[in-house]
Amino acid sequence: MIGMIRGELLKMRHSTMGRSMWVMPVITILLGYLISMAGPYAQQFTYNIWYGTLYPCLVPLLCAMNIRCEIRLHYQTMLASPVFGAGQWTAKCIAVALKLLLSQGIFWAVVSLLGIVFTTSVPVSFGGAGMLIVWAVSLWQIPFYLMLASKLGMIPCVMLGLLAAFFSFSVVEKGLFFLFPFSIADRLMCPVLLIRPNGLLLEPGDALLDPVVFLSGFCMVAVLLAATVFGSVKWWERREAV
């Protein structure tokens, strides 16, 4: 399995996929600090742009670019492999997840360093925990978008990510927010970063600060991850060379 994961990571090295891992975080940080004029809440605003808009688009983008490389070769490098099967598909999912984790780490590190220069409004530990949570609750999207990209291509996947991020703002403050799984990350960030999805500060005692949402959020994510991994593996095992 480790060898297959390394092989998948090698495919993404020195490519558009590899560059997007640091380009997207840097663009987000530049936008956040420029729009907020590097004010006292620049960090919170930048975090908000990242987990609310840019990262939800990065996940389908990376998955679609990964699959596009396989489509160009008609999946021959995978279908002709002696280890074709569930392990091969799982390795691809893990490789994408590791790249996304790297992107989260780059974003968190740069924003934390900027907090030394500018006014810090988000503790380093809170920011790191928040980025790990955003990464964890998005894992179910990886097999989902990989399979979707194989069927529909890159543009529909990225558009879906953008639309999902947009509509999540309308349901994130609802009691049943977890029924729209794309809103889970936005909702769980409220008690971590102490801001609403629209970037406004939360007042003490606000219902959005209640940590009980972590239970429903992570339970839904666990179910979705199991379903998407199992479903995509079964779909992949039935593929034939095209």
N, C-alpha and C positions, 0 to 999 in steps of 0.2 A: 504493500500500500504506500509506504514512504517513497519508494522509487517512482510509482505512478504520480504521486503528488509533485515530486520534484520535476518530473517530465512536463506536467501541466504548467508549473511555474516557469519552466524554461521557455515554453511557448509564448508566455506573456512578456518575457524579458526583452528589452530593447525594441519594444513595439509601442503602438498607440495606447494599448492597454496599460503597459508599464508606466508610460508618461502620465497618463490620466490619474494615477494614484497620488501624484504630488501636484499636478497642475490644478485639479479641481479644488483641493484645500486652499492652495495659494490664491486662486481667484476669489474664493469665498471670503477669505480674510481681507483681501484688498477691498472688495465690495463693502464688507461690513464696516471697516474702519473709515473708508471714504464717505459712505452714506451717513454714518453716525458722527462724522467729523472728529473721530478719536475722542469722543466725549467720555464721561464717567461710566456710561453703560454700553460702551463699544463692545466689550467682551460678550455680554449677554445678547446683544443684537447680532453679533457675528455667529455665536452658537446657534441662535434662532434660525438664521439664514441657512446654516449648514444642515442641521437635522430636519428642518422643516421644508427645504426646497432643493438644495443642491445634492445632498446625499441621496434622497429618494430618487433622483435622476441618475446618479452615478451607478447605483446598483443595477438597474436594467441596462444601462449603457455598457458596463463592463461585461455583463452576461451576454449581451447581443454581439459585442465585438469578439468575444471568445468563441461563440457559436459560428460567427461569420467565417472565421478562419477554418473551421471544420467543413462548412458548407462549400467553400472554394475548392476543397480537396475531395468533395463528395463523401466526407466522413471516412475515407479509406484508411487513414492512419489509425483510426479508432476501431473500425469494424474488422480490419484485418489483423488487429493485435491479438496475440495468443491469450491475453488476459481480458478479452472483451467480456463485459457483463456488468454486474452491479458494482463491483469494486472500482472499475474504470470510471463509471459515472460519478460515484461517490468521491473519487479522487479529484475529479474536475470541480465538483461543488466545494470541496475543502480548499482547493487552490484558490478559487475565486474568493472564498471567505477570508483566507489569509491575506490576500491583496487588499480587501476592503478593510481589514483590521489594521493593516499598515497605513492605509489612507487616514483612518481615524487617528492613529498614533501621530502621524505627521501634523494633522490639523491641531490636535490637542497640544503638541509640543510647541508649535509656533505661536498659537494663541497664548499659551502660558508664558512664553518668553516675552511676548509683547506686553503682558501684564506687568512685567518688571519696569518697562519703559513708561507705559501709560497707566492711568488709574485702574487698579484691579478691582473688579466687582464680582468675579467668580473664583472661589478658592481652587487651587490647582487640583486638589483631591476630588472635589465635587465635579470639576470639568472632566477629569479622567474617568470617574465613575459613570458620568452621563454618557460619554462617548462609548464606553463598553456596553452600556445598556442599549444604546441606539444600534450598535453593531449586532448585539445578541438578538434583539427582537426583529431584526431584518433578515436573519439567516434563512427563514422559511421562503423568502422571496427569491433566493438564488436558484434552487431547482425549478421553481415556478417560472422565472424569467428565462432560464436556459431552455426549457421546453417550449415556452411561448415564442422565443426568438427563432427557434428551429422551424416553427410553423408560420410565423408572421413576418419575421425580419426585425431589423433594428429600430426603424422609425416608430412602428406601433408600440414597441416595448417602452421606448423612452417617453412617448406621448402618454402612455398609461401611467408611468411613474409620475409624470408632471401633473396629470389630472388627479391622480390619487392624493398627491401632496396638497393640491388645491382644495379638494373636497374634504380632506381630513380636518380642515379648520372649522368646518360647519358642524362636525359631530364630536370633536375632541372633548368638549365640555359636557357632553351628554352622559347619563348614567350607564348606558349600554354602548359606550364608545368602542369597546373591544369587538363588537359585531362587525365593525368596519376596520379590519386588522391593520390597514395602512395608517390609522390614526394612533396606534398604540404607542409608538415612539414619542409622538408629540405630547401625549397625555402623561406618560411616565416622566418626561423631562420637567414637568411643572413643579413637583416637589423637590427635584434635584437642583435645578437652576433657579428656582423661585421666580419664574416668569411665565406669562401666558404664551400660547403659541403665536400671538400677534406681537410679542415683544414687550408688552406692558408688564410692569412689576406686579407681583402678587402681594396683597396686603395680609398681615398676620390673621389667621383664622379663616382664610378663604378655603372653600371646599376643595379647590384644586390642589391644596397642599396635603391632603389626606393620603398617607402612604398605602392605604388599603388597596389602592388601584393596582399595585404591583402584583397582587395575587391573581386577579382576574386577567391582567395583561399577560403575565408569564404563562398562565395556564392555557390561554388561547394560543400563544406563540408555540408552546410545546405541541399542542394538537396539530396546528398548521404545519409545523416542521416535520412531524412524523408523516402527515398525509402527503405533503409535497415530495418528500424524499421517496416514500414508498411508491407513490403514483408515478413519479418521473423515472424511477429505476425500472419499474415494470414496463413503462412505455419504451425506454431505451433498449431493454432486452428483446423487445419485439421488432426492433428496427432491422432493415435489410439494406444492403448496399444499394445506392441509387446512382 
